[in-house]
Amino acid sequence: MAKTNVLFIIVDDLRPQLGCYGVDWVHSPHIDALAEGGTVFERAYCQQAVCAPSRASVLSGCRPDTTTIFDLQTPLRSVMPDVVSLPEHFKNNGYETVSIGKIYHHRDDDLQGWTGMPIQNRGDWMGRGYLTDEAIEMIARRDAGLPVDGSVRRGLGPAFEAADVPDNAYQDGMDADTAIGELNRLKDQSFFMALGFHKPHLPFNAPKSYWDLYEAGTVPLAENPYEPEGVTGYSLTSFGELRNYFGMPKEGPVPDDLARKLVHGYAACVSYMDAQVGRVLAELERLELDKNTVVILWGDHGWKLGEHGSWCKHTNFEIDAHAPMLIRAPEMKAGQRTSALSEFVDMYPSLCELCEIEVPGHLEGKSFVPLLEDPGRTWKRAAFSQYPRRGVMGYTMRTNRFRYTEWQDRQTGEVKARELYDHSRDAQENVNAVEKDTYVNAIRELEPLMKAGWQELI
């Protein structure tokens, strides 16, 4: 009997800004079609809102406190050399395991997980891929030590670009081409194919045709471009990731006209990436592999587009921890949605169950396959994320109604600050209600749940 294949699609910096998540002004027809054929997880959460820790947690099946990866510098195998990673487990069970594009944050991490070398096109690991003469000249001037209005970081240029080029002039189009070729090579084998798209990660570089899907100057800005009331000193960042690009303000807010250009660029990149997903899925169907392939698509974390007066990720807010996850699996119902609280560490055991292979004992998530069978069933009481900050660790817990966060001293465990957001009244998390008298009982219930942790609540 043929094994069930897996097409494992990772998207960098993708928030749930898609048609299938109710954002109807965004052009995402191919991901929306995938959603119609499977199940949309409306409340899925990463374990840390930055790519290296998030990806490491998914691919190891362990949470950040176990991986000890909290930054961009630590490869998984440097701290967990013997962990059986998700691709390695499928490899050990007779699958050809293929890595295309950005899977782990570090290009050479987990070489033992793949049956061949990871495939990276053009060596442009982060997918920046500037193509216009203006951008290339800016970078050349900066690298030559000449004065420029922008970043001192090598490789960075403008924050957006709209070159009039075909899809495969940029990185994600090349990776889609490679994935299509690999599907043809693997069509008679059992495979686990990991395909990592770079966009909509900064810079917002996409072919002009995708920018043209949107009318310039009309894309919506954030509804809450201000700090939450009662925000703590640990809660927000100065979004240095964005400020490093040419033309970005070095301090203070992003002006509305520039903010609108950035949102336009983000949306263009989403549509460009969506088109590449569509190309790959069309080839999967043409080869008649769709009937025997689990397709899972997820964004490694959310992203702020001016919400809370901030940009990028790196926080514990809902807008950063909440990310899209959708799955289409053979013999599972189509057109489903579930509002059950789900976590990214749940992917590893779920894919094992769907492919009928043993679930390793070290995993710290819970298979969500029962939700594919009954999306409305009783499920987890909470989803857990975390983010480090200046000697403290911010542990955050999302329940059906609340997001509760404790900023704990990393040496003593002392709680330095707390946050409470009531999603029944404040879905945008604009008011930290932790000091309000009306929430005394809620906090009294949430504190022991936080202390019990994921071990007791999944």
N, C-alpha and C positions, 0 to 999 in steps of 0.2 A: 504494500500500500504506500502511495506517495506521501511524503511528509508535507505538512502545511508550510508554505513559504512565509517570509516576513519582509515587507517593505517598510522600513523604519525611517520616517522623514522628520528631520529636526530643522527648525527654522530659528534663526538667530534674532533675538529681540522682538519677537512677535507677540504683541498684546492681542486680546480678543476683539480686534477691530476688523471684523469680517462680516459679510452678509449673514452667515449662519449663526452669528452671535448678536444679530439684531442691528448691526451698523449698516444701514441700507445705502449710504452714500459711497461706501467703499466697493470697488469692483473686484470681487473675488469669486468669480463663477465656478472655477474648477474645484476649489476647496469646498465651496457650498454644495457642489454636486457630490463630492465625497461624503459630506455630512448627510446628504439625503439618502445615501446608500448605507449608512451605518448609524453610529451613536455619537452624539455631541455631549461632552462632559462640560456642563455649564459652570461648574465650580471646581476646577482642578487647580492645584497649587504646587509651585516649585518649593524646594527645601531651602534655597537661598537665591536671592535675586541678582545673580551675576553668573556669567556663563560657566566658568571652570568648576565651581562648586556644584552648580545645578547639574551639569552634564555628568560630573563624577558620581553624584548621588544616584542618578538614573542608571548609569552604566555599571556601577558596582552593586546597586540595590541597597546601599547604605546611606544613612543620613550624615550631614556634615560633621556632627560631633564624633561619629565613628570614622569617617574618612580623614578627619582633621584637615580637610581642604576648605579654606575660607577665603582664598585669594586667587590671583591669576598666575602665580608663580610656581605652584606646587602640582606636578604631574601625579596622576593616580598611582602609578607603579612605584613612585619614589616613597610612598608612605604605606601602600598596601600591595607589596610585590606578589603576594600569593593569592589575593582574592580572585575568585572565578568571576570574571566580568560577564556581562550579558552576551556580547558576541562570542567570547571564549566558550561559554556554556553551550551555545548553539553549535559552535565548531566541534566541541567534544561529542556532540550528539549527531554528527554526520552531515552537518550543513557546510556549504561553501559560504564563508562570511566575507563580505566585501564592504570596504569603507570608501566613500566618495565624498569629497568636500570636507566641511568642518564637522567633525563628530565630537571628539574630545577637544578641549581648548588647545592642547599641545599636539602638534601634528604627528609626532612620533610616539605618543603615549599608547600603551597597550598593544604593541606589535604582536604579542602572542595571541591576541584575540582574533586576528584576521588570517585567512588562508593565504593571502598575498599582501604585498605592501599597500598601505593606504594610497588612494589615487587623489592627487592634488593637481589641478590644472594650472599651468603657467606659473606656479610657485607663489601666487598671490594669496597667501594663506588667509588673510583677513578679508579678502574680497573687496579691497578698496578700489582698485582697478580704474584709476583716472585715465580718461581717453582724450579729453579736449586739450587743444594746444595751450589754452590759458592756464588750466590746472597744472599741466606738466611744467610749464614755464615757472609758475609760482613755486612749485616744489624744488625745481632746479636752482632757483635763486636762493631759496632758504638753505638748501644743502650746500651751496657755494659760500654761505656766510654773508650774503647780501641782505639788505633790510627788506623785510616783508611785514605785512599786517597779519600776523597769524602765528601758528604753532611753532615751537622749537622741536617738536617730536618728529623724528625722521619718518618719512612715509605718509605723513598727514598733509592734506591740502584743504581745498574747500569742503564745506559740509554737505554739498549737493552738486549734482552734475546731471545733465540731460543730453548726452551725445546722440546724434542722429545715426544710430548704428543698429545692426541686427541683434537679436537676443544673445547670440553666442559670442558677441564681442566682449561682453562682461562675464564675470566668473560664473554666476548661477546658470547662464545659458550653456556654458561649456560643461558644467557638471551635469546638467540635464542630458546633453548629448552623450556624455560618458555613461550615464545610467541607462540610457536607451540601448547603447551598445552592449553593456553588461547584461541587460535582460535578455538580449538575443543570444549571448554566449551561454547564459545559465538556464535557458528555457527548459532544458531536459534534466536539470539537477535540482536538488533541494537547496534553497539559498536563504540567507539572512543578509539583506542589502540595507546598509545604513547610508542614507543620502542627506548630507547637511547643506542646506541653503544658507547663504550669508545674509541676504537681504530679508528684512529691512534694517540690518545693522548700519550704523554710520560708516562712511558717508552715504548720503541718500543718492546714490548713483544708479541710474536706470536709463534704458533707452528712451528717447524723447517720446515715442509713441505711447508710453505708459504715463508720462506726465500729461500728455494731451487728453487722456481720459477724464481729466478733471479741469474745471474752469478755474484758471488762475485767479487768486484773490477771493474765492468764494468758499474754500474749504473751512469747516468750522474750527474755532479755537476752543481751548479748554473752558469749561463752564466755571471752574473754580481755580483761577490763576492766583491763588493766595495761600499763605500758610494756614494750616488748621488752627482754630482757636485752642489755646492750651497746649500747643505742640511742645515737645521736650527738646532739650539741646542735643539729643542724640538722633532725632527722628529724620531729619532731612540732610541733604548734601548740597554743596555748591555746584554740582553737576560739571565737574572739571572735564569729564569725558567729552562733552560737547564744546566747552570753552577752548579745548586744544585745537580746534579746527580754524582755518582762516576765516576772518570776518566775524567771528563770534565775540560778544562782549566779554571782557576779562573779569568783570564783576557786575553785580546788579541784574535786573530782569532782562529778558529778551524782548525787544520791542515787538509790537503786534505785527508789523509788516514782515519782519524777519521770522517771527513765530509762524505766520501763515505759510511762508515759503517752506519752512521746515516740515510743517504738517503735510503740505502738498507733496514734498519729497518723500516723506515716510509712506504716504498712501500710494505714490507711484511705485515705490519699491515693493510694497505688498502686492500690487497688481502684477508687477513683473515676475516676482517669485511665484505667484499663483499660476501664471501662464506656464512656468516651467514645471510645476506640479502637474498641470493638465497634460503637458506633453508626455511626461513619464507615465501617468496613469492611462493615457490613450494607448501607449505602446504595450503596457501590461495587458490591456483588454485585447488589443490586436493579436497578441501572442496567445490569447486564451488562458492567461495565467491568473486573471482576476478571480476566477472561481476557486482557486486553491491558494490564495495569498491573503494573509492578514496585512492590512494597510493601517498604520498608525501615524498620525501627524500631530506634532506638538511644538509649541514655542518654548524656548528654554527658560523664559521668564517674561514678565510684563515689561512695560516701558512707559515713562511719563512723557507726555507731549504738552507740557506747560501746567499740568495739574499740580496743585499745591505750590504754584509759583516755581516749579522745578522741572527738570528734564532728566532723561536717562533712567537708570534703574538704581540699584544700591541702597534700597530702603526696605522696610517691613510693611509699607502700606499695601492695601489691597491692589492698587493699580500696578504694583511691582510683582507681588507674589502670585497674583492670579494670571494664568496664561491659558491659551487654547490647548485642548487635547481632544482629538476625535479619532474614532477607530471604525474600520469596516472589516468584518470577519466572516469567513464562510459559514453559512447556515445560521447566522445571527440575523435578527430582524433589522429591517432598514427603516430610516426615518425616525429614529428614536432620539430622545433627549433625556438626560438625567441631571437633576439638581443636587444629587448626593455629593457630599464633600469627598473629594478624591485628591490623592497626592502623587507626585511624579515617581516616588519610590514604588508605587503600585504597578508600574509598567512591567518590570522584570518578571514578577511572579505571574502576572496576567498573560504575558506572551508565552511563558512556559506552559501554562494551563491550556491556552488556545491551541498550542502545537503539540500537546500531549507529551511533554517531556518533563522529567523530574524537576521539582522546584528545590533549589539549593537551600540548605538550612540557615545560611548566614543572612538572608534577606530581611529587611526591616519594613517592608510594605505588605500590602494585602491585595490579593488578586481581585480585580474589579469585574471578573467574568460574571458573577451573579447579577451585576447591574445591567449587563448586556441582555440577560434573560428576563430581568424584571427591574426596569429603570427606576421605579418608584419605591422600591423596598427600603426598609430601615437599614441605615448604613452607619458610617463613622460619626462619632459625636464631634470630632474636631480634626482639623488639618494643621500641621505644624511647619513653621518656617523659622529662619533665624538670620541675623546679620550682625557681624562684629563692628564695634566702634570704640576707639580710644580706650582700651582697657576694659570694656564691657562687652557682653554678648546680649543682643536683643533677641529674646525668644518671643515669638508671636504665635498666637493660637486663634484660628478661625473656627467659630462654631456656627450653628445655623443662624443665630441672630447677631453675635458680637465678634469683633476682633479685639483680643486682649493681648497686650504686649508688656513684658517685663524686661527692663534693661538691668542685667545682673553683672556685678563685679566678677570678672573672670577668675579671680583668685579666691575670693571669699564666698561668692554666691549672693552677697548682699544686693537687694533690689535698690537701685539708684533712682529709677524713674519708672513710671507706668503710663500706659495709654489704654483707653477703652473707647471703641467706636461702635455705636448702635446702628446696625445696618437696617433695622426696621424703620428707623427715622432718618438716618444719615448715611445713605449708601455711598456717598462720595468721601466719607471720612473727613468731614470738615470741622468737627468739634470733638476734641478729646474730653470725654465726659467722666473721666476717672475721679474727679473731685466733686462731682455733682451728687447731692444727697439722694436723689432718686435712684442712684445706681449702687447704693451700698450693698443691697442684697445680691445684686448681680455679681459684684466683685467677690463677695463672700463665697459664691458658688464657683466662680471661675478660678480663683486662686488654687484650690486643691486639685482642680483638673490640670492646671499648668504644672503643678508639682508632680502629679502622677505621670504626666507625659504621654507620648505616643504609645508606649508599651501597654497602657491600660485602656486607651480610648480608640484603638483601631479594631 
